[in-house]
Amino acid sequence: MKTTEWTAVATAKELGRRRKLRVEVDGLAIALFQSEGRVYAFADVCVHQDRSLFKGTLLHGKVICPGHQWQFDLETGYEADQDRCQPTYPVRVDDDGTVYVKTQEASA
């Protein structure tokens, strides 16, 4: 049985006013987004045309890809108009503001 571990990737302060941050864990690019007090983690490379979601826009609970404006739901990674999902990762934020991600548990 494989044990999955939380990896510290950033702090809430690093997300700052932009509410987004690109980090890497073992060579895997992850886009972090902060919305309404929660932090979400997505595989940074869009499933559509390999564009960086970190360069996208946060709007109404969605991440909008800068490539073709696909709108991925922050909670699920789902893109309703295209019936596709962007891989997402579980996120935990400790009381001290440290943001942790579990990369072994991507959902798509």
The 8 nearest C-alpha neighbors of each residue, nearest first, counted from 0:
[[1, 2, 3, 103, 4, 104, 101, 102],
 [0, 2, 3, 103, 4, 104, 101, 102],
 [3, 1, 0, 4, 103, 5, 104, 101],
 [4, 2, 103, 1, 5, 101, 104, 102],
 [5, 3, 101, 6, 2, 103, 102, 100],
 [4, 6, 101, 100, 99, 7, 3, 102],
 [7, 5, 99, 100, 8, 101, 4, 24],
 [6, 8, 99, 98, 9, 100, 5, 97],
 [7, 9, 99, 98, 6, 22, 100, 10],
 [10, 8, 98, 97, 7, 13, 11, 99],
 [9, 11, 97, 13, 12, 98, 96, 14],
 [10, 12, 96, 14, 13, 97, 98, 15],
 [11, 13, 15, 10, 14, 96, 9, 16],
 [12, 14, 15, 10, 11, 9, 20, 19],
 [15, 13, 18, 11, 12, 19, 20, 17],
 [16, 14, 12, 13, 17, 18, 11, 19],
 [15, 17, 18, 14, 19, 12, 13, 33],
 [16, 18, 19, 15, 14, 20, 33, 32],
 [19, 17, 33, 14, 16, 15, 32, 20],
 [20, 18, 32, 31, 14, 17, 33, 53],
 [19, 21, 31, 14, 30, 22, 53, 32],
 [20, 22, 30, 29, 53, 31, 28, 23],
 [23, 21, 29, 28, 20, 30, 8, 24],
 [24, 22, 28, 27, 26, 29, 25, 21],
 [23, 25, 27, 26, 28, 22, 8, 29],
 [24, 26, 27, 23, 28, 102, 22, 6],
 [25, 27, 24, 23, 28, 22, 29, 102],
 [26, 28, 24, 23, 25, 29, 42, 22],
 [29, 27, 23, 43, 22, 42, 26, 24],
 [30, 28, 43, 42, 22, 41, 21, 23],
 [29, 31, 21, 43, 53, 41, 40, 20],
 [32, 30, 40, 20, 19, 39, 21, 29],
 [31, 33, 19, 39, 38, 18, 40, 34],
 [34, 32, 38, 18, 37, 19, 39, 36],
 [33, 35, 37, 36, 38, 32, 18, 60],
 [36, 34, 37, 33, 38, 60, 18, 59],
 [35, 37, 34, 33, 38, 11, 18, 39],
 [38, 36, 34, 33, 35, 39, 32, 92],
 [37, 39, 33, 32, 34, 31, 90, 40],
 [40, 38, 32, 31, 90, 33, 73, 37],
 [41, 39, 31, 88, 87, 30, 29, 32],
 [42, 40, 87, 30, 29, 43, 86, 88],
 [41, 43, 29, 86, 44, 87, 30, 28],
 [42, 44, 29, 30, 52, 51, 28, 41],
 [43, 45, 51, 49, 50, 42, 52, 46],
 [46, 44, 49, 50, 47, 48, 52, 51],
 [47, 45, 85, 48, 49, 44, 84, 83],
 [48, 46, 45, 49, 50, 69, 67, 44],
 [47, 49, 50, 45, 46, 66, 44, 67],
 [48, 50, 45, 44, 47, 46, 51, 66],
 [49, 51, 45, 44, 48, 66, 52, 65],
 [52, 50, 44, 53, 43, 54, 45, 49],
 [53, 51, 55, 43, 54, 64, 45, 44],
 [52, 54, 30, 51, 55, 21, 43, 20],
 [55, 53, 52, 51, 65, 56, 64, 50],
 [56, 54, 64, 65, 52, 63, 53, 62],
 [55, 57, 63, 62, 58, 54, 64, 65],
 [58, 56, 62, 61, 63, 55, 60, 59],
 [57, 59, 61, 60, 56, 62, 63, 70],
 [60, 58, 61, 57, 62, 34, 72, 73],
 [61, 59, 58, 73, 72, 57, 62, 34],
 [60, 62, 72, 73, 71, 58, 59, 70],
 [63, 61, 57, 71, 70, 56, 64, 55],
 [62, 64, 70, 56, 68, 55, 69, 61],
 [63, 65, 68, 55, 69, 52, 66, 67],
 [64, 66, 55, 68, 67, 63, 54, 52],
 [67, 65, 64, 68, 50, 48, 69, 55],
 [66, 68, 69, 65, 64, 48, 47, 63],
 [69, 67, 64, 63, 65, 66, 70, 55],
 [68, 70, 64, 63, 67, 71, 78, 66],
 [71, 69, 63, 62, 78, 61, 68, 64],
 [70, 72, 78, 76, 62, 77, 61, 73],
 [71, 73, 61, 76, 77, 74, 75, 60],
 [74, 72, 61, 60, 76, 75, 71, 39],
 [75, 73, 72, 76, 39, 60, 77, 61],
 [74, 76, 77, 72, 73, 87, 84, 71],
 [75, 77, 85, 72, 71, 84, 73, 87],
 [78, 76, 84, 71, 75, 72, 83, 79],
 [79, 77, 71, 83, 82, 81, 70, 80],
 [78, 80, 82, 81, 77, 83, 70, 71],
 [81, 79, 82, 78, 69, 83, 70, 77],
 [80, 82, 83, 79, 78, 69, 84, 77],
 [83, 81, 79, 78, 80, 84, 77, 71],
 [84, 82, 78, 81, 77, 85, 79, 46],
 [85, 83, 77, 76, 107, 78, 86, 82],
 [84, 86, 76, 107, 46, 87, 77, 45],
 [87, 85, 107, 106, 42, 105, 41, 84],
 [88, 86, 41, 106, 105, 40, 42, 76],
 [89, 87, 105, 40, 102, 101, 41, 104],
 [88, 90, 101, 100, 91, 40, 87, 104],
 [91, 89, 100, 99, 39, 88, 40, 101],
 [90, 92, 99, 98, 93, 100, 89, 38],
 [93, 91, 98, 97, 96, 99, 94, 90],
 [94, 92, 96, 97, 95, 91, 98, 99],
 [93, 95, 96, 92, 97, 98, 91, 11],
 [94, 96, 93, 97, 92, 10, 11, 98],
 [97, 95, 11, 10, 93, 94, 92, 98],
 [96, 98, 10, 93, 92, 95, 9, 11],
 [99, 97, 92, 9, 10, 7, 8, 91],
 [98, 100, 7, 91, 6, 5, 90, 8],
 [101, 99, 90, 6, 5, 89, 102, 88],
 [102, 100, 5, 89, 103, 104, 88, 4],
 [101, 103, 104, 88, 105, 100, 89, 24],
 [104, 102, 101, 105, 3, 4, 88, 100],
 [103, 105, 102, 101, 88, 106, 89, 3],
 [106, 104, 88, 87, 86, 103, 102, 107],
 [107, 105, 86, 87, 104, 88, 85, 75],
 [106, 86, 84, 85, 105, 87, 76, 77]]
